[in-house]
Amino acid sequence: MQTRIRSVGLRRSGNFLTGIALLLATFFSSSLPTTADPNSVIATAASVNNKSFKISDSRQVSQPRRIEIDLSQQRLRAWEGKKLVYSFRVSTGKRATPTPVGRFRIQSKYRTNRMRGQGYDIPDVPYAMYFYEGYAIHGAYWHNRFGTPVSHGCVNLPVKQARKLYSWTTPGTLVLVQR
């Protein structure tokens, strides 16, 4: 469910009613799993005594965030503007089940998720961040071969590193996958 701009009209004046209206609008605009249209603006608006107040989403940052995945180096780098925030060894897709190359965006996030496909059925996959169809960046508790392509196309991280990245990203975060 996408977050949309919501307007609340109040006939009475006062900060208390404005605060209640903004709280309710914010509360009813959130949902799980978190998804977003990267082209949408997330905001809440209220009108009191013909005055408009706009409150931007607190997750916005001054520098754009992006994740770069280098398949040849088996490395994920997370950037905030020109500042390198994280650099982790990963395990991407095997030759028979490659990780897709291109420009994507985080579409949805799940704290835990069951992943199934031909030849695998893994419950409770932690910190899944889907970026293209069934492909995700996520934690992997079932192997420790990071730095080697062993997945069915997803980007595997150690669980502790996946948790950090999961907390750092928002839906719409740019993901660049290159050879």
Helices and strands as residue ranges (DSSP letters): E 6-10, H 15-28, E 34-35, E 43-48, E 51-56, E 65-70, E 75-80, E 83-89, E 102-105, E 108-117, E 120-132, E 135-139, E 155-157, H 159-168, E 174-178
